[in-house]
């Protein structure tokens, strides 16, 4: 059985159990995952996510952020043009 066949056999319930096992380091029965088992489960979770979830919902996704100016009082966000301007020091 290859990885594609294994992933096709993974149900949403099995996915949740694998993800929880990776998060807490234990199987549902309480026994500890070995480092190899944890790595394998994480690979399965990532592969499942890539086939069944949009990018923004996948494990490890970090949304891009725009830089907020350190001196801004209104939470202003820098755009690309402003980011290239030199900093102005405030006293």
C-alpha positions as CSV (number, residue, x, y, z in Angstrom):
1,X,0.0,0.0,0.0
2,X,1.5,3.4,-1.0
3,X,1.0,6.7,0.7
4,X,-1.8,7.8,-1.7
5,X,-3.8,4.7,-0.8
6,X,-3.2,5.3,2.9
7,X,-4.3,8.9,2.7
8,X,-7.5,7.9,0.8
9,X,-8.3,5.5,3.6
10,X,-8.0,8.3,6.3
11,X,-11.4,9.4,7.4
12,X,-12.0,12.8,9.1
13,X,-12.3,11.0,12.4
14,X,-8.9,9.2,12.0
15,X,-7.4,12.6,10.9
16,X,-8.6,14.2,14.2
17,X,-7.1,11.4,16.2
18,X,-3.8,11.6,14.4
19,X,-3.7,15.4,14.9
20,X,-4.5,15.1,18.6
21,X,-1.8,12.4,19.0
22,X,0.8,14.7,17.5
23,X,-0.4,17.6,19.6
24,X,-0.3,15.8,23.0
25,X,2.3,13.1,22.2
26,X,-0.1,10.3,23.1
27,X,-2.4,7.8,21.4
28,X,-6.1,7.9,22.4
29,X,-5.4,5.0,24.8
30,X,-2.8,7.1,26.7
31,X,0.3,5.3,25.5
32,X,3.2,7.6,24.4
33,X,4.1,8.2,20.8
34,X,7.7,7.5,19.8
35,X,9.6,10.2,18.0
36,X,9.2,8.2,14.8
37,X,5.5,7.7,15.3
38,X,5.0,11.4,16.0
39,X,6.9,12.4,12.8
40,X,5.0,9.9,10.7
41,X,1.6,11.1,12.1
42,X,2.6,14.7,11.5
43,X,3.5,13.9,7.9
44,X,0.1,12.2,7.4
45,X,-1.7,15.2,8.9
46,X,0.1,17.6,6.6
47,X,-0.5,15.4,3.6
48,X,-4.2,15.1,4.5
49,X,-4.5,18.8,5.0
50,X,-3.0,19.5,1.6
51,X,-5.6,17.3,-0.1
52,X,-8.7,18.3,1.9
53,X,-8.3,21.8,3.3
54,X,-7.8,25.3,1.8
55,X,-4.3,26.7,2.5
56,X,-5.5,29.0,5.2
57,X,-6.8,26.1,7.3
58,X,-3.8,23.8,7.0
59,X,-1.5,22.8,9.9
60,X,1.3,25.3,10.2
61,X,-0.3,28.1,8.1
62,X,0.8,31.6,9.1
63,X,-1.1,34.4,7.6
64,X,1.0,37.1,6.0
65,X,1.1,40.3,8.0
66,X,1.7,43.8,7.0
67,X,4.2,45.7,9.2
68,X,2.7,48.2,11.7
69,X,4.8,51.3,12.2
70,X,6.3,51.4,15.7
71,X,5.4,55.1,16.1
72,X,1.9,54.9,14.8
73,X,-0.8,55.9,17.2
74,X,-3.8,54.7,15.2
75,X,-2.5,51.2,14.3
76,X,-1.7,52.3,10.8
77,X,-0.3,49.7,8.5
78,X,2.6,50.3,6.2
79,X,2.2,49.7,2.5
80,X,5.1,48.9,0.3
81,X,5.7,52.5,-0.7
82,X,5.9,53.7,2.9
83,X,8.1,50.8,3.9
84,X,10.9,52.1,1.6
85,X,10.9,55.6,3.1
86,X,13.5,56.4,5.8
87,X,12.5,56.4,9.4
88,X,11.7,59.7,11.1
89,X,12.7,59.8,14.8
90,X,10.3,61.3,17.2
91,X,11.3,63.1,20.4
